[in-house]
């Protein structure tokens, strides 16, 4: 559909991908007025770049045999948040994602696409509850038919840099899709690429995954090469390690970290048994709590009197890859850094610093924007020099080789940049500066874990990334759930995004789902919930991180660890997929067609007939049953079975091996 000041072109891509229809690529270029310097006036809000008719896309992309249901029925909608803590998953036909109740206004930065939204979309306010929103990649699904729209401008090598991130607006009523871009502050040249959208259909979950890997590459692509030193797998990139956060949180010191370091390789914990003893690579990461202050990235000598270089050396001598957390783009205004460089803080049009979020540990307790932290002005060259010096110290002086870069979304907040321009341009420049050291001065490989990253703007630079909000040693945080904060901590919201982003894994990112829990103290998760987390992280993502205190592990943890590892062994080499039955319930299956099962994240029982489970498995894997008399042999059995009726208990995973009655 024609948009003023935008020139559109469309072409079919030549690929033939298993399980996918034709790939159509749409390019949208600036076709408006320019000034004497050859540039347009600066965009003052998110620019609408394109509009699509859903029914026209169905006609062009979906095989004829599947069109009728797509044309006559409402759809499941998949939309991912703009940064890795946002919701990533499906919403049922007729439903919409519930809006956040902004009791803590600063948290809107986490979940709201940045910049100034367009005033209206399809005659509705852009803030309307009746518009579905998703960023980077969305799809509409009817049973096993997927209509996918992916922003692929970042896949294109451009002379003048990258393209802005995309937000899709989907109107169920008019069956239309609008594409907006976060171009606030951008000045365009004539013919410059604003956005590129690739549209394709898939006839199964694995077709969807194949299509995404066709567009963005897979883990054999060159951009993943530097992660191979972390991998414990020869076919894909699979990594593992220990981190300090989800037991100690910020209450760490040299004594506690050294105790965990000494004990990690001794007991029967999952890292020791499955990785260290098998001489597989292991990361040992020190999380938040080591630093003097947010922005003062030196050791807090009251807690770490020996300093960070000796700590890194101690980790290396134990045979682990030393890892360190930092949040380089954000700052506490109470820090010495902020007091020394107040002009380095990003400010709004009124001259006041722009809050990037709220954390009780960071920022002043005051009436206006309490406990806020702030972000740096990434347009400044001196800020980039500071970031470069910081990474030189951490990597080449201190010796850390696995760098967790957190709260990265702050670098995309729009403000009054010292050098003007658009946030996405300055963000790209800054992350390239941060991550330029893929090998340290000693010739050892270095890896970066992105966390809280703007997904579209970061996947090329952060091939290893968190793909959901923080997990927790509790199922959910009710107070955050009541205000509908989708980026909240908790096992449930974390699992939803891990499952929702599973088709990205080994393609867009090496997906880090956050940690698993084996412990029995300082935790409210029960054994079935811990089992669910451990299996989802193994079967639907690519990094196993453990945060329990190995010195506290007893016989109960050893037994539970043995149980989990026995299941890991059973499913080794199997690739799993899923289909939502609701936003909280799933049918799962292996690509081989050998296994099927159910996941229930809801508070109610989830019931399916055996024929429904089998039909979905064979439809998704496009395999025919070898026998008419099939049974489901329990491997992980958390269901109540009554005849052919299978009821999954709340917060559980069940997996069955499909066999004939003769056991074939």
Buried (B, 14 or more C-beta within 10 A) or exposed (E): EEBEBBBBEEEEBEEEBEBBBBBBBBBBBBBEEBEEEEBBEBBEBBBBBBBBBBEEBBEBBBEEEBBEBBBEEEBBBBBBBBBBBBBBBBBBBEBBBEEBEBEBEBBBBBBBBBBEBBEEBBEBEBEBEEBBBBBBBBBBBBBBBBBBBBBBBBBEEEEEEBBBBBBBBBBBEEBBBBBBBBBBBBBBEBEBBBBBBBBBBBBBBBBBBBBBBBBBBBBEEEBBBBBBBBBBBEEBBBBBBBBBBBBBEEEBBBEBBBBBBEBBBEBBBBBBBBBBEEEBBBBBBBBBBBBBBBBBBBBBEEBBEEEBBBBBBBBBEBEBBBBBBBBBBBBBBBBEBBEEBEEBBBBEEEEEBBBBBBBEEBBEEEEEBBBBBBBBBBBBEEBBEBBBEBBBBBBBEBBBBBBBBBBBBBBBBBBBBBEEBBBBBBBBBBBEBBBEBEEBEEEEBBBBBBBBBBBBBBBBBBBBBBBBBBBBBBBBBEEBBEBBBBBBBBBBBBBBBBBBBBBBBBBBBBBBBBBBBBBBEEBEBEEBBBBBBBBBBBBBBBBBBBBBBBBBBEEEBBEBBEBBBEBBEEBEEBBBBBBBBBBBBBBBBBBEBBBBBBBBBBEEBBBBEBEBBBBBBBBBBBBEBEEEEBBBEBBBBBBEEEEEEBBBBBBBBBBBBBBEEEEE
